Amino acid sequence: MAEAWLHVVGIGEDGMEGLLPATRAVVEAAEIIIGGERHHALSDSVGAERIAWPSPFDALIDQLRSLRGRRVVVLATGDPLWFSVGARIGRAIDPAEIVYHPQLSAFQLAAARMGWSLADVETLTVHGRPVEQMIAFIQPDARLLILTTGAETPGRIAEFLTERGFGRARMTVLANMGGAGEARFDGLAESWDHAVPDFNTLAVDCVAAPDAALLPRVPGLPDALFQHDGTMTKQEVRAATLAKLMPMRGALLWDIGTGCGSVAVEWMRGARYARAIGIEPRADRRAMAAANALALGAPKLELIDGRVPEALAGLAPPDAVFIGGGLSRETFEAAWEALRPLGRLVCNAVTLESEALLLALYKERGGQLVKLMVNRAEPVGSMTGWRPLMPVTQWSLVKR
């Protein structure tokens, strides 16, 4: 069994004084300490060799491996395994070689300051990540704790809230928690104007106005929320499609013929850290998909210019595949071959030719074949009548 040589230590605003005695002894015995400028300042009483975070940050792993056998301490803020560097290190280095020393996290401190139960709060980070990803969590009465990316982040989030009818949301910025310079700033999203420190944690108590946008994470957002050119998977069919695709935490979707990205965006909203790659040959539709992803809280949607099946070569294996455009036997075979075990594949067809192919594939492979027919009530003169959408033939199956 490997022997631990690397210690990842969480440190708070109270510095060395806030560490447990055993953890303090580990830091004081270190030959090398790696961390950010702030971490080194908090531990400046220790006379070890100092190394700053490398750039790019991924170089940290190679740097750590080169130090194997030395007494190495990596300093992180709070809990190193909660939205912090410890998780990245643990994925690359044998956990048996690492000892973690957690400190109270910013989330725990912020929840205590707010009097909120962590079990009832969404904990998010936009530190070094697109701020737009928090949009998916804006819900009536939701409480959010957010690790921010700088002094400007609370103002941007206030704009997101106000634009969606949550201008009365209560916002609190907490900075330097646990230290002598701890500060608190309170206000409403619609009138937020505080200048806050760069390093801060944001608490949001979402309060919805009567006309607030309702954007549930359950699939089936209204079509009007998406930029589109008329060619898209409509709301009712989209909800049925996502139910068969089954979004799961961290899972990857290939959205083939992504169009305006409605399925990919809802997939990413449907589960924490769900990922999606949209393959779309038309630049105008890729632009719409990118805009929709930003507006609806899925900024990490990856878009690829290409035609299938050629564009599928070399992509990371998916957990689910949706074929909404570019359907062919060759595309199906390539996607099915790449699909991971227990992966879900869903194909939607509106033309007779595509329907015939789905029928043939259904006879060969099994699965479930259904016809989805939707009628929407619309004005007919001064009266109201049913206007049908194009029927959709849907074939779905699970790879076992």
KOLFI-285413 format. One record per residue (C-alpha): x, y, z; residue number from 1. Coordinates in nm, 3 decimals, m for minus. Example, Ala and Ser with C-alpha at 12.3 -4.5 7.8 and 13.67 -1.06 7.14 Angstrom:
+---------+---------+---------+------+
|       x |       y |       z | vomi |
+---------+---------+---------+------+
|   1.230 |  m0.450 |   0.780 |    1 |
|   1.367 |  m0.106 |   0.714 |    2 |
+---------+---------+---------+------+
This chain:
+---------+---------+---------+------+
|       x |       y |       z | vomi |
+---------+---------+---------+------+
|   0.000 |   0.000 |   0.000 |    1 |
|   0.120 |   0.349 |  m0.083 |    2 |
|   0.232 |   0.568 |   0.206 |    3 |
|   0.085 |   0.913 |   0.258 |    4 |
|   0.330 |   1.194 |   0.180 |    5 |
|   0.091 |   1.468 |   0.065 |    6 |
|  m0.127 |   1.663 |   0.306 |    7 |
|  m0.409 |   1.882 |   0.175 |    8 |
|  m0.497 |   2.127 |   0.451 |    9 |
|  m0.799 |   2.353 |   0.474 |   10 |
|  m0.721 |   2.687 |   0.632 |   11 |
|  m0.955 |   2.969 |   0.734 |   12 |
|  m0.927 |   3.342 |   0.788 |   13 |
|  m0.794 |   3.277 |   1.139 |   14 |
|  m0.486 |   3.114 |   0.984 |   15 |
|  m0.263 |   2.881 |   1.184 |   16 |
|  m0.445 |   2.960 |   1.507 |   17 |
|  m0.762 |   2.803 |   1.370 |   18 |
|  m0.605 |   2.467 |   1.289 |   19 |
|  m0.633 |   2.162 |   1.510 |   20 |
|  m0.306 |   2.094 |   1.694 |   21 |
|  m0.230 |   1.783 |   1.488 |   22 |
|  m0.297 |   1.968 |   1.163 |   23 |
|  m0.087 |   2.262 |   1.273 |   24 |
|   0.200 |   2.025 |   1.346 |   25 |
|   0.174 |   1.883 |   0.992 |   26 |
|   0.199 |   2.231 |   0.839 |   27 |
|   0.488 |   2.332 |   1.066 |   28 |
|   0.679 |   2.014 |   0.968 |   29 |
|   0.630 |   2.064 |   0.594 |   30 |
|   0.930 |   2.093 |   0.364 |   31 |
|   0.722 |   2.247 |   0.087 |   32 |
|   0.396 |   2.443 |   0.105 |   33 |
|   0.191 |   2.504 |  m0.210 |   34 |
|  m0.096 |   2.753 |  m0.221 |   35 |
|  m0.224 |   3.089 |  m0.332 |   36 |
|  m0.093 |   3.423 |  m0.213 |   37 |
|  m0.365 |   3.443 |   0.048 |   38 |
|  m0.286 |   3.094 |   0.186 |   39 |
|   0.084 |   3.177 |   0.219 |   40 |
|  m0.001 |   3.498 |   0.405 |   41 |
|  m0.219 |   3.303 |   0.649 |   42 |
|   0.068 |   3.062 |   0.726 |   43 |
|   0.368 |   3.297 |   0.701 |   44 |
|   0.501 |   3.188 |   1.041 |   45 |
|   0.612 |   2.854 |   0.892 |   46 |
|   0.958 |   2.847 |   0.736 |   47 |
|   0.900 |   2.592 |   0.458 |   48 |
|   0.986 |   2.636 |   0.090 |   49 |
|   0.695 |   2.818 |  m0.077 |   50 |
|   0.543 |   2.741 |  m0.418 |   51 |
|   0.260 |   2.942 |  m0.573 |   52 |
|  m0.026 |   2.789 |  m0.769 |   53 |
|   0.112 |   2.706 |  m1.114 |   54 |
|  m0.032 |   2.844 |  m1.435 |   55 |
|  m0.206 |   2.671 |  m1.600 |   56 |
|  m0.355 |   2.519 |  m1.288 |   57 |
|  m0.353 |   2.165 |  m1.434 |   58 |
|   0.027 |   2.177 |  m1.411 |   59 |
|  m0.018 |   2.134 |  m1.035 |   60 |
|  m0.056 |   1.757 |  m1.070 |   61 |
|   0.276 |   1.710 |  m1.250 |   62 |
|   0.440 |   1.941 |  m1.000 |   63 |
|   0.307 |   1.738 |  m0.708 |   64 |
|   0.417 |   1.410 |  m0.862 |   65 |
|   0.769 |   1.550 |  m0.898 |   66 |
|   0.772 |   1.613 |  m0.522 |   67 |
|   0.668 |   1.260 |  m0.419 |   68 |
|   0.874 |   1.153 |  m0.118 |   69 |
|   0.902 |   1.505 |   0.026 |   70 |
|   0.686 |   1.642 |   0.309 |   71 |
|   0.439 |   1.841 |   0.101 |   72 |
|   0.142 |   2.047 |   0.218 |   73 |
|  m0.115 |   2.198 |  m0.018 |   74 |
|  m0.316 |   2.477 |   0.145 |   75 |
|  m0.677 |   2.528 |   0.039 |   76 |
|  m0.963 |   2.738 |   0.171 |   77 |
|  m1.204 |   2.567 |   0.411 |   78 |
|  m1.294 |   2.212 |   0.315 |   79 |
|  m1.050 |   2.100 |   0.041 |   80 |
|  m1.298 |   1.841 |  m0.090 |   81 |
|  m1.595 |   2.076 |  m0.129 |   82 |
|  m1.564 |   2.267 |  m0.458 |   83 |
|  m1.190 |   2.291 |  m0.398 |   84 |
|  m0.852 |   2.167 |  m0.513 |   85 |
|  m0.859 |   1.848 |  m0.304 |   86 |
|  m1.103 |   1.675 |  m0.536 |   87 |
|  m0.887 |   1.751 |  m0.842 |   88 |
|  m0.576 |   1.616 |  m0.667 |   89 |
|  m0.760 |   1.304 |  m0.548 |   90 |
|  m0.866 |   1.215 |  m0.902 |   91 |
|  m0.505 |   1.217 |  m1.022 |   92 |
|  m0.305 |   1.084 |  m0.728 |   93 |
|  m0.371 |   0.764 |  m0.532 |   94 |
|  m0.590 |   0.867 |  m0.235 |   95 |
|  m0.377 |   0.637 |  m0.016 |   96 |
|  m0.092 |   0.886 |  m0.064 |   97 |
|  m0.300 |   1.181 |   0.057 |   98 |
|  m0.423 |   1.293 |   0.399 |   99 |
|  m0.700 |   1.556 |   0.398 |  100 |
|  m0.739 |   1.803 |   0.684 |  101 |
|  m1.075 |   1.982 |   0.645 |  102 |
|  m1.158 |   2.316 |   0.800 |  103 |
|  m1.505 |   2.469 |   0.824 |  104 |
|  m1.617 |   2.544 |   0.469 |  105 |
|  m1.748 |   2.878 |   0.343 |  106 |
|  m2.086 |   2.709 |   0.305 |  107 |
|  m2.096 |   2.601 |   0.668 |  108 |
|  m1.988 |   2.943 |   0.789 |  109 |
|  m2.236 |   3.123 |   0.562 |  110 |
|  m2.522 |   2.896 |   0.666 |  111 |
|  m2.441 |   2.966 |   1.030 |  112 |
|  m2.433 |   3.342 |   0.967 |  113 |
|  m2.768 |   3.325 |   0.785 |  114 |
|  m2.930 |   3.077 |   1.026 |  115 |
|  m3.006 |   2.842 |   0.733 |  116 |
|  m3.006 |   2.463 |   0.743 |  117 |
|  m2.754 |   2.332 |   0.488 |  118 |
|  m2.989 |   2.043 |   0.415 |  119 |
|  m3.239 |   2.293 |   0.272 |  120 |
|  m2.994 |   2.499 |   0.067 |  121 |
|  m2.846 |   2.463 |  m0.283 |  122 |
|  m2.467 |   2.496 |  m0.261 |  123 |
|  m2.311 |   2.625 |  m0.583 |  124 |
|  m1.982 |   2.756 |  m0.711 |  125 |
|  m1.918 |   2.997 |  m0.995 |  126 |
|  m1.557 |   3.046 |  m0.889 |  127 |
|  m1.358 |   3.021 |  m1.210 |  128 |
|  m1.670 |   2.896 |  m1.391 |  129 |
|  m1.942 |   3.060 |  m1.600 |  130 |
|  m2.166 |   3.265 |  m1.370 |  131 |
|  m2.466 |   3.180 |  m1.592 |  132 |
|  m2.477 |   2.824 |  m1.460 |  133 |
|  m2.652 |   2.948 |  m1.144 |  134 |
|  m2.955 |   3.054 |  m1.351 |  135 |
|  m3.091 |   2.699 |  m1.351 |  136 |
|  m3.132 |   2.720 |  m0.972 |  137 |
|  m3.346 |   3.036 |  m0.963 |  138 |
|  m3.674 |   2.904 |  m0.823 |  139 |
|  m3.944 |   3.051 |  m0.599 |  140 |
|  m3.845 |   3.025 |  m0.231 |  141 |
|  m3.510 |   2.862 |  m0.311 |  142 |
|  m3.212 |   2.946 |  m0.094 |  143 |
|  m2.872 |   2.951 |  m0.260 |  144 |
|  m2.519 |   2.969 |  m0.121 |  145 |
|  m2.275 |   3.060 |  m0.396 |  146 |
|  m1.896 |   3.072 |  m0.399 |  147 |
|  m1.833 |   3.368 |  m0.626 |  148 |
|  m1.559 |   3.447 |  m0.874 |  149 |
|  m1.491 |   3.805 |  m0.761 |  150 |
|  m1.627 |   4.140 |  m0.655 |  151 |
|  m1.841 |   4.180 |  m0.968 |  152 |
|  m2.020 |   3.844 |  m0.939 |  153 |
|  m2.298 |   3.947 |  m0.693 |  154 |
|  m2.397 |   4.233 |  m0.925 |  155 |
|  m2.422 |   3.999 |  m1.224 |  156 |
|  m2.631 |   3.754 |  m1.026 |  157 |
|  m2.855 |   4.041 |  m0.913 |  158 |
|  m2.914 |   4.119 |  m1.282 |  159 |
|  m3.004 |   3.757 |  m1.359 |  160 |
|  m3.252 |   3.754 |  m1.071 |  161 |
|  m3.412 |   4.087 |  m1.165 |  162 |
|  m3.446 |   3.996 |  m1.534 |  163 |
|  m3.639 |   3.682 |  m1.437 |  164 |
|  m3.882 |   3.848 |  m1.197 |  165 |
|  m3.688 |   3.783 |  m0.876 |  166 |
|  m3.586 |   4.143 |  m0.812 |  167 |
|  m3.714 |   4.122 |  m0.453 |  168 |
|  m3.474 |   3.837 |  m0.378 |  169 |
|  m3.274 |   3.907 |  m0.064 |  170 |
|  m2.898 |   3.898 |  m0.117 |  171 |
|  m2.622 |   3.885 |   0.142 |  172 |
|  m2.251 |   3.893 |   0.067 |  173 |
|  m2.024 |   3.753 |   0.339 |  174 |
|  m1.651 |   3.823 |   0.322 |  175 |
|  m1.349 |   3.718 |   0.530 |  176 |
|  m1.566 |   3.494 |   0.746 |  177 |
|  m1.395 |   3.390 |   1.068 |  178 |
|  m1.131 |   3.661 |   1.046 |  179 |
|  m1.082 |   4.000 |   1.205 |  180 |
|  m1.198 |   4.171 |   0.886 |  181 |
|  m1.526 |   3.980 |   0.848 |  182 |
|  m1.785 |   4.190 |   0.665 |  183 |
|  m2.148 |   4.156 |   0.563 |  184 |
|  m2.347 |   4.337 |   0.292 |  185 |
|  m2.727 |   4.303 |   0.261 |  186 |
|  m2.967 |   4.420 |  m0.008 |  187 |
|  m3.226 |   4.334 |  m0.272 |  188 |
|  m3.138 |   4.210 |  m0.619 |  189 |
|  m3.326 |   4.491 |  m0.796 |  190 |
|  m3.132 |   4.763 |  m0.612 |  191 |
|  m2.800 |   4.592 |  m0.543 |  192 |
|  m2.517 |   4.849 |  m0.547 |  193 |
|  m2.264 |   4.730 |  m0.289 |  194 |
|  m1.891 |   4.733 |  m0.354 |  195 |
|  m1.772 |   4.407 |  m0.198 |  196 |
|  m1.433 |   4.235 |  m0.149 |  197 |
|  m1.307 |   4.003 |  m0.422 |  198 |
|  m1.314 |   3.697 |  m0.199 |  199 |
|  m1.673 |   3.645 |  m0.089 |  200 |
|  m1.966 |   3.407 |  m0.053 |  201 |
|  m2.314 |   3.505 |  m0.167 |  202 |
|  m2.640 |   3.400 |   0.001 |  203 |
|  m2.960 |   3.442 |  m0.203 |  204 |
|  m3.314 |   3.401 |  m0.069 |  205 |
|  m3.522 |   3.384 |  m0.389 |  206 |
|  m3.847 |   3.581 |  m0.375 |  207 |
|  m4.064 |   3.557 |  m0.688 |  208 |
|  m4.287 |   3.837 |  m0.816 |  209 |
|  m4.632 |   3.737 |  m0.952 |  210 |
|  m4.497 |   3.766 |  m1.308 |  211 |
|  m4.168 |   3.584 |  m1.239 |  212 |
|  m4.041 |   3.334 |  m1.492 |  213 |
|  m4.104 |   2.978 |  m1.376 |  214 |
|  m3.814 |   2.769 |  m1.502 |  215 |
|  m3.838 |   2.428 |  m1.333 |  216 |
|  m3.559 |   2.178 |  m1.379 |  217 |
|  m3.819 |   1.918 |  m1.473 |  218 |
|  m3.812 |   1.904 |  m1.857 |  219 |
|  m4.072 |   2.078 |  m2.069 |  220 |
|  m3.987 |   2.449 |  m2.071 |  221 |
|  m4.216 |   2.663 |  m2.290 |  222 |
|  m4.104 |   2.692 |  m2.652 |  223 |
|  m4.110 |   3.071 |  m2.625 |  224 |
|  m3.813 |   3.065 |  m2.387 |  225 |
|  m3.588 |   2.942 |  m2.668 |  226 |
|  m3.456 |   3.130 |  m2.968 |  227 |
|  m3.551 |   2.911 |  m3.264 |  228 |
|  m3.641 |   2.919 |  m3.632 |  229 |
|  m3.952 |   2.702 |  m3.598 |  230 |
|  m3.761 |   2.376 |  m3.631 |  231 |
|  m3.729 |   2.246 |  m3.278 |  232 |
|  m3.843 |   1.967 |  m3.047 |  233 |
|  m4.166 |   2.114 |  m2.912 |  234 |
|  m4.242 |   2.140 |  m2.542 |  235 |
|  m4.466 |   1.836 |  m2.500 |  236 |
|  m4.250 |   1.609 |  m2.717 |  237 |
|  m3.935 |   1.743 |  m2.550 |  238 |
|  m4.067 |   1.647 |  m2.206 |  239 |
|  m4.139 |   1.294 |  m2.328 |  240 |
|  m3.797 |   1.276 |  m2.494 |  241 |
|  m3.607 |   1.382 |  m2.181 |  242 |
|  m3.804 |   1.131 |  m1.975 |  243 |
|  m3.661 |   0.855 |  m2.197 |  244 |
|  m3.310 |   1.003 |  m2.201 |  245 |
|  m3.307 |   1.014 |  m1.818 |  246 |
|  m3.066 |   1.296 |  m1.721 |  247 |
|  m2.830 |   1.186 |  m1.443 |  248 |
|  m2.557 |   1.352 |  m1.240 |  249 |
|  m2.243 |   1.405 |  m1.450 |  250 |
|  m2.380 |   1.208 |  m1.747 |  251 |
|  m2.293 |   1.301 |  m2.107 |  252 |
|  m2.549 |   1.345 |  m2.386 |  253 |
|  m2.483 |   1.349 |  m2.759 |  254 |
|  m2.754 |   1.569 |  m2.914 |  255 |
|  m2.732 |   1.487 |  m3.284 |  256 |
|  m2.891 |   1.753 |  m3.501 |  257 |
|  m2.913 |   1.981 |  m3.199 |  258 |
|  m3.084 |   2.270 |  m3.379 |  259 |
|  m3.157 |   2.544 |  m3.124 |  260 |
|  m3.030 |   2.315 |  m2.846 |  261 |
|  m3.358 |   2.274 |  m2.659 |  262 |
|  m3.304 |   1.906 |  m2.571 |  263 |
|  m2.937 |   1.951 |  m2.476 |  264 |
|  m3.015 |   2.255 |  m2.259 |  265 |
|  m3.295 |   2.079 |  m2.074 |  266 |
|  m3.074 |   1.770 |  m2.029 |  267 |
|  m2.808 |   1.985 |  m1.860 |  268 |
|  m3.068 |   2.158 |  m1.642 |  269 |
|  m3.217 |   1.822 |  m1.543 |  270 |
|  m2.928 |   1.693 |  m1.329 |  271 |
|  m2.627 |   1.841 |  m1.149 |  272 |
|  m2.314 |   1.850 |  m1.366 |  273 |
|  m2.487 |   1.683 |  m1.662 |  274 |
|  m2.289 |   1.750 |  m1.982 |  275 |
|  m2.394 |   1.768 |  m2.344 |  276 |
|  m2.233 |   1.785 |  m2.688 |  277 |
|  m2.453 |   1.925 |  m2.963 |  278 |
|  m2.367 |   1.831 |  m3.321 |  279 |
|  m2.515 |   2.077 |  m3.571 |  280 |
|  m2.392 |   2.164 |  m3.925 |  281 |
|  m2.573 |   2.500 |  m3.951 |  282 |
|  m2.392 |   2.799 |  m3.800 |  283 |
|  m2.713 |   2.997 |  m3.741 |  284 |
|  m2.861 |   2.717 |  m3.534 |  285 |
|  m2.540 |   2.669 |  m3.336 |  286 |
|  m2.555 |   3.040 |  m3.254 |  287 |
|  m2.913 |   3.003 |  m3.131 |  288 |
|  m2.816 |   2.699 |  m2.924 |  289 |
|  m2.528 |   2.890 |  m2.763 |  290 |
|  m2.756 |   3.183 |  m2.678 |  291 |
|  m3.019 |   2.951 |  m2.530 |  292 |
|  m2.758 |   2.772 |  m2.322 |  293 |
|  m2.641 |   3.101 |  m2.170 |  294 |
|  m2.992 |   3.234 |  m2.108 |  295 |
|  m3.119 |   2.917 |  m1.942 |  296 |
|  m2.824 |   2.823 |  m1.723 |  297 |
|  m2.634 |   2.566 |  m1.930 |  298 |
|  m2.329 |   2.766 |  m2.042 |  299 |
|  m2.104 |   2.462 |  m2.070 |  300 |
|  m2.297 |   2.318 |  m2.366 |  301 |
|  m2.034 |   2.210 |  m2.620 |  302 |
|  m2.128 |   2.270 |  m2.984 |  303 |
|  m1.965 |   2.097 |  m3.279 |  304 |
|  m1.982 |   2.193 |  m3.645 |  305 |
|  m2.014 |   1.870 |  m3.839 |  306 |
|  m2.227 |   1.617 |  m4.017 |  307 |
|  m2.300 |   1.272 |  m3.888 |  308 |
|  m2.184 |   1.004 |  m3.866 |  309 |
|  m1.837 |   1.146 |  m3.942 |  310 |
|  m1.859 |   1.411 |  m3.667 |  311 |
|  m1.909 |   1.144 |  m3.399 |  312 |
|  m1.561 |   0.999 |  m3.437 |  313 |
|  m1.337 |   1.073 |  m3.141 |  314 |
|  m1.605 |   1.214 |  m2.911 |  315 |
|  m1.616 |   1.100 |  m2.548 |  316 |
|  m1.847 |   0.798 |  m2.507 |  317 |
|  m2.200 |   0.915 |  m2.420 |  318 |
|  m2.441 |   0.802 |  m2.149 |  319 |
|  m2.734 |   0.901 |  m2.369 |  320 |
|  m2.790 |   0.986 |  m2.735 |  321 |
|  m3.070 |   1.187 |  m2.891 |  322 |
|  m3.108 |   1.180 |  m3.268 |  323 |
|  m3.339 |   1.463 |  m3.365 |  324 |
|  m3.181 |   1.531 |  m3.703 |  325 |
|  m2.947 |   1.357 |  m3.945 |  326 |
|  m3.107 |   1.018 |  m3.881 |  327 |
|  m2.963 |   0.732 |  m4.086 |  328 |
|  m2.875 |   0.371 |  m4.023 |  329 |
|  m2.505 |   0.466 |  m4.028 |  330 |
|  m2.560 |   0.736 |  m3.767 |  331 |
|  m2.755 |   0.499 |  m3.545 |  332 |
|  m2.489 |   0.229 |  m3.571 |  333 |
|  m2.207 |   0.471 |  m3.486 |  334 |
|  m2.398 |   0.616 |  m3.189 |  335 |
|  m2.504 |   0.276 |  m3.060 |  336 |
|  m2.148 |   0.144 |  m3.081 |  337 |
|  m2.018 |   0.443 |  m2.881 |  338 |
|  m2.298 |   0.437 |  m2.620 |  339 |
|  m2.189 |   0.323 |  m2.277 |  340 |
|  m2.356 |   0.024 |  m2.103 |  341 |
|  m2.698 |   0.120 |  m1.966 |  342 |
|  m2.694 |   0.413 |  m2.207 |  343 |
|  m3.022 |   0.545 |  m2.343 |  344 |
|  m3.087 |   0.620 |  m2.709 |  345 |
|  m3.390 |   0.813 |  m2.837 |  346 |
|  m3.473 |   0.889 |  m3.200 |  347 |
|  m3.755 |   1.121 |  m3.308 |  348 |
|  m3.887 |   1.121 |  m3.663 |  349 |
|  m4.148 |   1.332 |  m3.843 |  350 |
|  m4.107 |   1.216 |  m4.205 |  351 |
|  m4.240 |   0.891 |  m4.349 |  352 |
|  m3.891 |   0.793 |  m4.462 |  353 |
|  m3.743 |   0.837 |  m4.115 |  354 |
|  m4.041 |   0.660 |  m3.961 |  355 |
|  m3.984 |   0.362 |  m4.192 |  356 |
|  m3.622 |   0.340 |  m4.074 |  357 |
|  m3.729 |   0.353 |  m3.708 |  358 |
|  m3.979 |   0.076 |  m3.770 |  359 |
|  m3.707 |  m0.139 |  m3.927 |  360 |
|  m3.467 |  m0.070 |  m3.638 |  361 |
|  m3.740 |  m0.143 |  m3.385 |  362 |
|  m3.802 |  m0.485 |  m3.545 |  363 |
|  m3.430 |  m0.561 |  m3.535 |  364 |
|  m3.337 |  m0.422 |  m3.195 |  365 |
|  m3.652 |  m0.401 |  m2.987 |  366 |
|  m3.703 |  m0.110 |  m2.751 |  367 |
|  m4.017 |   0.101 |  m2.747 |  368 |
|  m4.186 |   0.261 |  m3.046 |  369 |
|  m4.455 |   0.522 |  m2.986 |  370 |
|  m4.646 |   0.785 |  m3.183 |  371 |
|  m4.672 |   1.123 |  m3.011 |  372 |
|  m4.960 |   1.342 |  m3.127 |  373 |
|  m5.017 |   1.684 |  m2.972 |  374 |
|  m5.299 |   1.932 |  m3.031 |  375 |
|  m5.288 |   2.285 |  m2.896 |  376 |
|  m5.591 |   2.509 |  m2.847 |  377 |
|  m5.565 |   2.823 |  m3.064 |  378 |
|  m5.803 |   3.098 |  m3.179 |  379 |
|  m6.023 |   3.019 |  m3.481 |  380 |
|  m6.178 |   3.352 |  m3.561 |  381 |
|  m6.372 |   3.451 |  m3.251 |  382 |
|  m6.381 |   3.088 |  m3.131 |  383 |
|  m6.120 |   2.834 |  m3.020 |  384 |
|  m6.016 |   2.513 |  m3.190 |  385 |
|  m5.752 |   2.243 |  m3.183 |  386 |
|  m5.446 |   2.290 |  m3.402 |  387 |
|  m5.237 |   1.973 |  m3.439 |  388 |
|  m4.858 |   1.967 |  m3.433 |  389 |
|  m4.679 |   1.729 |  m3.669 |  390 |
|  m4.699 |   1.373 |  m3.531 |  391 |
|  m4.367 |   1.244 |  m3.399 |  392 |
|  m4.261 |   0.881 |  m3.409 |  393 |
|  m4.029 |   0.808 |  m3.119 |  394 |
|  m3.810 |   0.503 |  m3.080 |  395 |
|  m3.616 |   0.448 |  m2.757 |  396 |
|  m3.408 |   0.171 |  m2.608 |  397 |
|  m3.150 |   0.103 |  m2.337 |  398 |
|  m2.815 |  m0.060 |  m2.408 |  399 |
|  m2.776 |  m0.368 |  m2.191 |  400 |
+---------+---------+---------+------+
